[in-house]
């Protein structure tokens, strides 16, 4: 009798995760985005959420929670029930940069979240208003070193990867006075940059590529180690003499820690299946995203740990802090 009971309990234990996976999602899923509407995270996050709605039979509803380079959104998801019905669509800013910048950050990307699936990587480009006498890194450096002039650069938010890219550039060029202007997302920053109210900005290609192609913005160089597939004619800052300058971003889904593995795996398979669709791949590449299909939750988790170590070193070099 005891053996039969033990076997029944074991079978129930095996069936539990399967039932959890079959039942998921049981209701609409909230996808929290760390930046304002119109920015690259918003564009890519809405695209993927819409596709997941069709793939999993429940609506994936986007909620923009900008502020703090991702802190506000991350804390909200951290405190949500760990059942897979609240996710964050995050970038390296929230899951790699912020912990390095803020010892008192309200969350830990490794302890408080479980990695679900990565969608892709995206290069970041340094852009200026086309009216400036700047066409490359050398002319930008000469322009910023003019005496008696006031210059500013913008980013998608304090603690964002675009903020840290600007601080790293300032440190590497040896420019002491270069104020940073923080925005609640890439979209508002680009509005001011195209209006001539900023000297330059770093921006992910999903939002800047169209403005570059139209001539509203002039690219100075790619911040990543490799040229972008979407705009291969733009040289990297490394090619222009800024050795080891490599700043990029990525997009990935995360769930609160404790979310059942069956739910995480179902979401991971759904995202990776979507990334086999040629029409979606074409659209992502048009947006400046290089898709990364077939990564497991464990592989994405390892990426987050590696990014945390990388950005801690960058923060030390730039001397940036948000304490």
C-alpha positions, 0 to 999 in steps of 0.5 A: 500500500505504501509503495502504491501511495508513493508511486501515486504521489510521484506521478502527481509530482511529475504531472504538476509541472505539465499541468502548469504548462498546459494551463499557461497562460490562463489570463492576459499577460502584462508585459512591463516596458522600462521606457516611454512609448516610441523608444526602441524597447517599446517598438520591439517589445510591442512587436513581440508581445503582439506575436505572443498574443497570437501564439499563446492565445491570450493577450500580452498587454504592454504597460510602459513604466519609464524612469530610473533607467528601468528601476521603476519597471523592474521593481514593479515586476519583482513584486508581482506574483510569480506565475508568468502573468507579469513579465518585463521586457528589459534591456542591458540597462535594467539587467546589467548596468543599473546594478553596477551604478547603484549599490542601493538598487531596489532589485537584483537582476539575478536574485529577483528574476528568472531569465525567460528568453532573449529576442536579439541584440542591437547596436548603439550609434553615436548621432549628432544634428546634421547642422554641426560641423561633425562627421566623424570621431575626430571632428566631434572631439575637436568640436567638444574641445572648443574653449568657452563653449557649452555642450550636452549629451542626452540619453534614454535615462539615468542609468541606461546603457546610452547614459553610460556610453556617453560617460565612457566617451567623456572619460576616454576623450578626457573632457571634464565638463560634458553635462548629461541630460536624462530623458524618460526614454529614447523618443523624447531624447531624439526629439530634442536632439533633432531640434538642436537642443543637444550636442549629441546622443547615443541611441539604439538603431531601432529608433535612430535608423529611420532618422539617419536614413532621412538625414534628420540625424548624422551618424558619427560611429557605431558604439559596438565592436562590429558594424551594424548589419542594418547600416553597414556603411557607418564605421565603428568608433573603434575603427576611428581610433577609440580602442576597446569601445564596445557598447551594445544592448539586447532585448529579453523577457524576464519573470519574477523569481520563483516562476514555475520552470514549466511556465518559463520553458513554455514562454521560451519555446514560444519566443524561439518558435516566433524567431523562426518566422522569416517575416518577423526576422526581416522586421526585426532586422529592419529595426536594427535588431540582430535576432538570437533564436534558440537561447535557453533560459539558462543561457540568457541567465548566464548572459546577465551574470556576464553583463553585470561583471562587464558593466561594473568594469566600465563604471569603474573606468568612467567614474560614473555613479548614481549613489 
